[in-house]
Amino acid sequence: MITDRRFLDMTTTTRAADAALADNPVLRVPPAPAAAAAAYFAAALAFHTDASDVAAALASDGDPGFVVVDCRSIEAWDQGHVPGALHLPTALIPERAEALLDKAVPVVTYCWGPGCNGALRAAGALAGLGFQVKEMLGGFEYWAREGFPYETWEGSQRREADPLTAPVGADDCGC
């Protein structure tokens, strides 16, 4: 029988903390150790970019150092696309990518939006052919929602920035 009160208090406290964590949907699975998290997030940035960063790079003077590929259908492309993007539907990547793209130039793929994994499939197909590639998170949806200009079959267009996706009255979110 354990009679040391300090041990009993520590055991009770640990059980209470464990029970509280089991009820917490965020902490039910504990966060990764800091070193593992740092490695994961650094790796994620090697695979992803976002509409705001792409827009900033394209707006800067000179060559942005990458090419943007819209991997959607012609109907989607006509509805709106990033200015200067190359139209290369995912299904056509195996037969056309090497003739249209330079393997020395990184590629940024996008599709409709966060609910679509077309840019991910296109990025995988391009990487399989030996291209350096990143996926633009948010896709065309967030490009337009953040108020960046886009091209349609009718010409250039731009929407007001959605205040839920971009800051009002500022050039960027500061992140």
C-alpha positions as CSV (number, residue, x, y, z in Angstrom):
1,M,0.0,0.0,0.0
2,I,1.3,3.4,-0.9
3,T,1.2,5.8,2.0
4,D,3.3,8.7,0.6
5,R,0.7,11.5,0.1
6,R,2.9,13.3,-2.5
7,F,2.8,10.3,-4.8
8,L,-1.0,9.9,-4.3
9,D,-1.6,13.6,-5.1
10,M,0.7,13.4,-8.2
11,T,-1.1,10.3,-9.5
12,T,-4.5,11.9,-9.0
13,T,-3.4,15.1,-10.7
14,T,-2.0,13.1,-13.7
15,R,-5.2,11.1,-14.1
16,A,-7.3,14.3,-14.0
17,A,-5.0,15.9,-16.6
18,D,-5.2,12.8,-18.8
19,A,-9.0,12.8,-18.5
20,A,-9.2,16.5,-19.4
21,L,-6.9,15.9,-22.5
22,A,-9.1,13.0,-23.6
23,D,-12.1,15.3,-23.7
24,N,-10.2,18.1,-25.6
25,P,-10.5,17.4,-29.3
26,V,-7.4,19.6,-30.0
27,L,-5.1,18.0,-27.6
28,R,-6.5,14.4,-27.7
29,V,-3.5,13.7,-29.9
30,P,-0.7,15.7,-28.4
31,P,1.3,18.2,-30.5
32,A,4.5,16.9,-32.1
33,P,7.8,17.6,-30.4
34,A,9.1,21.0,-31.4
35,A,12.0,19.6,-33.6
36,A,9.6,17.4,-35.5
37,A,7.1,20.2,-36.0
38,A,9.9,22.5,-37.2
39,A,11.0,19.9,-39.8
40,Y,7.4,19.3,-40.9
41,F,6.6,23.0,-41.4
42,A,9.9,23.6,-43.2
43,A,9.1,20.7,-45.5
44,A,5.5,21.9,-46.1
45,L,6.9,25.3,-47.3
46,A,9.0,23.4,-49.9
47,F,5.8,22.0,-51.4
48,H,3.3,24.9,-51.0
49,T,3.0,28.6,-51.6
50,D,-0.1,30.8,-51.6
51,A,-1.9,33.3,-53.8
52,S,-0.6,36.3,-51.9
53,D,3.1,35.2,-52.3
54,V,2.6,34.3,-55.9
55,A,1.0,37.7,-56.6
56,A,3.8,39.6,-54.8
57,A,6.4,37.7,-56.8
58,L,4.7,38.3,-60.1
59,A,4.2,42.0,-59.4
60,S,7.9,42.5,-58.5
61,D,10.2,43.9,-61.2
62,G,11.9,41.2,-63.3
63,D,11.6,37.5,-63.6
64,P,9.8,35.9,-60.7
65,G,11.9,32.7,-61.1
66,F,9.0,30.4,-61.6
67,V,6.1,29.7,-64.1
68,V,2.5,29.4,-63.0
69,V,0.5,26.5,-64.5
70,D,-3.3,26.4,-64.5
71,C,-4.2,22.7,-64.6
72,R,-8.0,23.2,-65.1
73,S,-10.2,22.7,-68.2
74,I,-10.5,25.2,-71.0
75,E,-14.0,26.2,-69.7
76,A,-12.5,27.0,-66.2
77,W,-9.5,28.8,-67.8
78,D,-11.9,31.0,-69.9
79,Q,-13.9,31.8,-66.7
80,G,-10.7,33.3,-65.1
81,H,-7.0,32.6,-64.7
82,V,-3.9,34.1,-63.2
83,P,-2.4,36.6,-65.7
84,G,0.7,35.1,-67.4
85,A,-0.2,31.6,-66.3
86,L,0.3,28.7,-68.7
87,H,-2.8,26.6,-69.4
88,L,-1.8,22.9,-69.1
89,P,-4.7,20.6,-68.0
90,T,-3.5,17.8,-65.7
91,A,-4.5,15.1,-68.2
92,L,-2.2,16.7,-70.8
93,I,0.9,17.0,-68.6
94,P,2.4,13.6,-69.6
95,E,2.4,14.5,-73.3
96,R,2.9,18.3,-73.3
97,A,4.9,19.3,-70.2
98,E,8.4,18.7,-71.5
99,A,7.7,20.7,-74.6
100,L,6.1,23.6,-72.7
101,L,8.2,23.9,-69.6
102,D,11.9,24.1,-68.7
103,K,13.0,21.7,-65.9
104,A,15.4,24.3,-64.6
105,V,12.5,26.7,-63.8
106,P,10.3,25.9,-60.8
107,V,6.5,25.5,-61.5
108,V,3.6,26.6,-59.3
109,T,0.4,24.7,-60.0
110,Y,-3.2,25.8,-59.2
111,C,-6.7,24.6,-59.8
112,W,-10.1,25.9,-58.5
113,G,-9.6,26.2,-54.8
114,P,-9.1,24.5,-51.5
115,G,-11.9,22.0,-52.1
116,C,-10.1,20.7,-55.2
117,N,-7.0,18.5,-55.3
118,G,-6.3,19.1,-59.0
119,A,-3.3,21.3,-58.4
120,L,-1.9,18.5,-56.1
121,R,-2.4,15.9,-58.9
122,A,-0.8,18.2,-61.4
123,A,2.1,18.9,-59.1
124,G,2.6,15.2,-58.6
125,A,2.5,14.5,-62.4
126,L,5.1,17.3,-63.0
127,A,7.3,16.1,-60.2
128,G,7.2,12.6,-61.6
129,L,8.6,14.0,-64.9
130,G,11.4,15.7,-63.0
131,F,10.1,19.2,-62.6
132,Q,10.5,21.3,-59.4
133,V,7.0,22.2,-58.3
134,K,4.9,23.8,-55.6
135,E,1.2,23.9,-55.2
136,M,-0.5,27.3,-54.8
137,L,-2.8,26.8,-51.8
138,G,-6.3,28.3,-52.3
139,G,-6.1,28.0,-56.1
140,F,-7.9,30.4,-58.4
141,E,-10.7,30.9,-55.8
142,Y,-8.4,32.6,-53.3
143,W,-6.5,34.5,-56.1
144,A,-9.8,36.2,-57.0
145,R,-11.1,36.4,-53.4
146,E,-8.0,38.2,-52.3
147,G,-8.6,40.9,-55.0
148,F,-5.8,40.0,-57.4
149,P,-6.4,40.8,-61.1
150,Y,-7.3,37.9,-63.4
151,E,-7.9,37.3,-67.1
152,T,-11.1,35.8,-68.6
153,W,-12.1,35.2,-72.2
154,E,-13.6,38.7,-72.1
155,G,-10.4,40.4,-70.8
156,S,-8.9,41.6,-67.5
157,Q,-11.1,41.6,-64.3
158,R,-10.6,42.2,-60.6
159,R,-13.0,41.8,-57.6
160,E,-12.9,43.7,-54.4
161,A,-10.9,41.7,-51.8
162,D,-13.0,39.5,-49.5
163,P,-12.3,40.8,-46.0
164,L,-12.4,37.2,-44.7
165,T,-9.4,36.3,-46.9
166,A,-7.4,39.6,-47.2
167,P,-6.9,42.6,-45.0
168,V,-8.9,45.7,-45.8
169,G,-6.7,48.7,-46.5
170,A,-3.4,46.9,-46.4
171,D,-1.1,45.3,-49.0
172,D,-0.7,42.1,-47.1
173,C,-1.7,40.3,-43.9
174,G,1.7,40.7,-42.3
175,C,2.4,37.0,-41.9
